[in-house]
Amino acid sequence: MENIFDLLGYLWREHRGKLIGVTLGLIFGLLTAIWGFGKALFIGLCVAGGYLIGRHLDQGRGWEDLWKRFFGRRW
């Protein structure tokens, strides 16, 4: 491994899930240490919600489909 970029490329290809898990754990730990558990949990939930909305839109479904999924036909 010649440099840091080769190492990061190897880790991303071979250990992607572990790398993502460690990174998320580190970020959550830092947020908890800085702001406390409640605020860190709120930030984590907002990030998860944003990810789910983005994934839904990336799959080619529109906002209308997302709205109907969460609120049904009542709205």
Secondary structure, 3 states (H helix, E strand, C coil): CCCHHHHHHHHHHHCHHHHHHHHHHHHHHHHHHHHCHHHHHHHHHHHHHHHHHHHHHHCCCCHHHHHHHHHCCCC
